[in-house]
């Protein structure tokens, strides 16, 4: 597997685990080495590796290799356990030359790295003191002997080292500080100085402020991002760089795959600490952890340039970025732009030609070719449709190299790549020509723009007329007026035809809607006419009545909007186990060969019950066309790509018509999970909904909606779009204000657009800028509204009716006395419509003894039989 994909992180872990179990130490070392070259290793992996190497290291040369391994380990993440293990291992080499000083050096580096760790720092301080105490014991003179001046000086020096360690530790907020203070009091022969006590009390106060954040981290579940961010904000306000750095490192040790966290940390290091080794190390670890994030690579290149890293190293890092495997085509455009900006800053444009200038031109040419060959083949899209890299190249040639001829060649290429229809592209070229070219080429460009522009031809016409008004001759003016008038006349004619076509389509839709409404009204009237009158009795021995007849009488009528619209109504959905499922018997389903006999031989069709124990291997498929000829065969063909299908159960009505939804049962659970990826796939002109098969009575909190319903500051909500607007057209409008990550056009169940869209930008700043620039913009003669995405909360009734999905429950007050509409007459006698508990008359504006205020529930009205109603109506 690793020979196919070397970046499979979990596969590396599995291989290491297997080799360790088998005791293949040589292969194990090689496997760990390969993984560490590709990824920073976690604390657990490093500790296992180090312990294995320590067991095998017996000679001094092998000890040096272990030291090198420790040095690599402490660079990946700041981990107290690894530093403690490193320091304790170094004590084993104390007998070598300079061994004591080496141990002290490692302890000091460890304290600098993790000595401020509130919960784990104490162990390192104590280990350091134990080491110094052991040296003190060896320096003590033999009992009864008088120490020499050299020994006395050494003893005093060693005692002072231990005093210093205690005092340094007591000035830092650490857990169990009180125990360390008591130990110091007991150990020291002299009283503790006032300055040390003052620092100790100050550290205690600081510890009390840190404790809530430490407790929050202790009680939180992974990934603890919110708790760490609160802790970081707290330390940022305090402003201690060492503590800020440590809390960032702690957060990253547990959230190493969160690009935003790396970005914030690197930004802090870039702007505040500015220490070269520290900054570059953090950037390097960021891109090794999240190589798919182009923003981290760009910041790394900038940091290397800022700290004057050698050009060869920066170029090598850029090549690594190209091979990082970004997830979208625009990422490659961004990394190329960042590298080209760097190369441009290296060029001295006062010289006519230089090595740096040739390298820049070569890089521009390579970037254009790379995006065309590599990116378009991989993503099936350009990533740079507006040719921003070629535009920048043209600007460099025109403004900095005074080479307008090359700039014109580049703009010719830009226009031939589908950009000639956009007014803003022509005006961009015109402005460049105006600043660095001549009037003749400006006029030529504008004449071509008038001819080619399709989005805003009025704009380029106006610019052409303005140019001729200022600089043109009478002949130039006449030619421009004639050309613009002819062009605008054609444009207006095309727009009128388009408007007529759209109006005709709208009229057709209205007629269809009216026809459907009329058909529903006629159907309703016919049902009302067939309804038996009061007093009519059904014949018990009627041959047409039986089990099926009784079922139809008891259940409410079930209908759908039309053959083409297969929208499931509440009644259709509520009896099934699926998106709104309940564990009740299904409607009987029929194979294709039984559909013709459905209306005449319903009793012969067996009822198929859904087995809720198979929910994990079953998916619920809905929003299918009612006209689907053979649902079972069609869906089997679709879902067999996900795995072996055990059974497909389409649901039919009593009349034998397909109701637009079914169950697909697989042999394996992984097949059902894979089938969820077919959600929203268009089947016979409609988006098919695929959701898990879940009993909502047992799982009331289950949600299928895939999109956020809360405030998203980096995402826009656009309304008022023309129905004909495509995703590509909307992207062309939006990308002028930032990097568009995703666009979602909202459609109804039939897959038809609703004139709404969600546009996701890279960050909040770009989204805010887009709102200011796009709100009120006209798109295809439609004025659009743009706002930050913040969907309103759905208001659900407090007590939905029993047996119905909560989202379909309707508040009781919209119905009349018998559950009918307010416009329909109620057949309830007036005597029963009076309130059973009339409100007492108000006295001085106050209601007295109102039954509504009583805690006892009101008495239910006595149920009356048909005979009771007859007596009441006939009563004189």
Secondary structure, DSSP 8 states (H G I E B T S, - for coil): -TTT-TT-HHHHHHHHHHHHHHT-HHHHHHHHHHHHHHS---HHHHHHHHHHHHHH--SHHHHHHHHHHHHHHHHHS--HHHHHHHHHHHHTTTTSTTHHHHHHHHHHHHHHHHTT-TTTHHHHHHHHHHHHHHHHHHHS--TT----HHHHHHHHHHHHHHHHHHHHHHTS--TTHHHHHHHHHHH-SS---HHHHHHHHHHHHHHHHHHHHHHHHHHS-TT-HHHHHHHHHHHHHHT-HHHHHHHHHHHHHH-TT-HHHHHHHHHHIIIII--HHHHHHHHHHHHHH-TT-HHHHHHHHHHHHHTT--HHHHHHHHHHHHTS--SSHHHHHHHHHHHHHHHHHH--TTSS--HHHHHHHHHHHHHHHHIIIIIHHHHSS-S-TT-HHHHHHHHIIIIIS--HHHHHHHHHHHIIIIITT-HHHHHHHHHHHHHHS-HHHHHHHHHHHHHH--S-HHHHHHHHHHHHHHH--HHHHHHHHHHHHHHHHHHHHHHHHHHHHHHHHHHHHHHHHHHHHHHHHHHHHHHHHHS--TT----TT-TT-SHHHHHHHHS-----S-SS-----HHHHHTSSSTT--SS-------GGGSTTTTT-GGGS------GGGGGGEEEEE---TT-S-HHHHHHHHHTTTS-EEEEEEEE-TTS-EEEEEEEEESSHHHHHHHGGGTTEEETTEEEEEEE---TTT-TT-----S--S-EEEEEEEE---TT--HHHHHHHHGGGS-EEEEEEEE-TTS-EEEEEEEEESSHHHHHHHHHHHTT-EETTEE-EEEEE--------SS--TTS-GGG---GGGS-TTSS-TTS---S-HHHHS-SS-----BTTB--S-GGG-SS---------HHHHHHHHH--
